């Protein structure tokens, strides 16, 4: 075949994706220009788009020149063709099973299902540069590079098996497990950015954050690698990636439904925020119509997080928070009282969390099976 070593492409593509972030003052973060700045996001999106375009052309050249693949065969290996909506939907459904508990908390406990149906908040989010990066540009460019380009290059290092050879191809497994490491390594640069924007944070906690991020990005990389090889669909892994970014990490401890009732200057700013209507009531009473109109986000965690970013206020999160937390603002004192729901809601959450994980494992092979698979692993 003439092409047996994908490692130079792994290193080169990963470096080509990340290093441009630090070559230009527009993409390089600083203490006064964090990575979430619209200026930085715009410049980085442009940078990774250019990087992915060049890497795609290089990969297509390799397949056409060394593997002697036709253009249609190349597009299939890259997961760009054919486009199967079913192959896209099933892995997203599989991913959602892992978040059965968080979906219950957001959708039922916090009544978020209303916003999901309307779709207004989603559209507003996607119109922002941060939302565009998190849910469109980031998942698309990362999955294009680390799955659609690098995994097929890894497959080129193995000669084709005779038709009579039984599947699965277990000799490919070590390489498939190693390639997602490049995806995790590509996120290590966040350590530098974190220390730059959080200069008062000790080195050890900053390092712990980076190790944790490397771990879960690598774990997701393994999952995405198998999904891509099982479905042969770039859309499947992009959709799963975007869904994970939207959900964030699931709660693994603490009670659900902890709400906030705010008081400003002794007057009540929100009511019954912990009783099933956290987002709507905090938004209506505190952010939109009450005494603190500058709080524009909904929900206890978001409101408290927004306040923490404006002046180094003390912040109490919804898990393990003291009964009363005072947050001082210029000319104002915001008092947050935390009230939780009954224990049954928390029990239901963790039952769904564990049950969803078990169902995910049992449904993995079924919901990733596709006639467009790049590798035959055998059926279970």
HELIX and SHEET records of a PDB file:
HELIX    1   1 UNK A    7  UNK A   18  1                                  12    
HELIX    2   2 UNK A   19  UNK A   22  5                                   4    
HELIX    3   3 UNK A   38  UNK A   65  1                                  28    
HELIX    4   4 UNK A   71  UNK A   77  1                                   7    
HELIX    5   5 UNK A   85  UNK A   98  1                                  14    
HELIX    6   6 UNK A  100  UNK A  104  1                                   5    
HELIX    7   7 UNK A  105  UNK A  109  3                                   5    
HELIX    8   8 UNK A  113  UNK A  118  1                                   6    
HELIX    9   9 UNK A  120  UNK A  127  1                                   8    
HELIX   10  10 UNK A  129  UNK A  132  1                                   4    
HELIX   11  11 UNK A  133  UNK A  137  3                                   5    
HELIX   12  12 UNK A  138  UNK A  143  1                                   6    
HELIX   13  13 UNK A  144  UNK A  149  3                                   6    
HELIX   14  14 UNK A  150  UNK A  155  1                                   6    
HELIX   15  15 UNK A  170  UNK A  172  5                                   3    
HELIX   16  16 UNK A  173  UNK A  185  1                                  13    
HELIX   17  17 UNK A  190  UNK A  197  1                                   8    
HELIX   18  18 UNK A  203  UNK A  231  1                                  29    
HELIX   19  19 UNK A  234  UNK A  247  1                                  14    
HELIX   20  20 UNK A  278  UNK A  281  1                                   4    
HELIX   21  21 UNK A  282  UNK A  288  3                                   7    
HELIX   22  22 UNK A  300  UNK A  308  1                                   9    
HELIX   23  23 UNK A  343  UNK A  367  1                                  25    
SHEET    1   A 4 UNK A 267  UNK A 268  0                                        
SHEET    2   A 4 UNK A 259  UNK A 264 -1                                        
SHEET    3   A 4 UNK A 332  UNK A 339 -1                                        
SHEET    4   A 4 UNK A 324  UNK A 329 -1                                        
END                                                                             
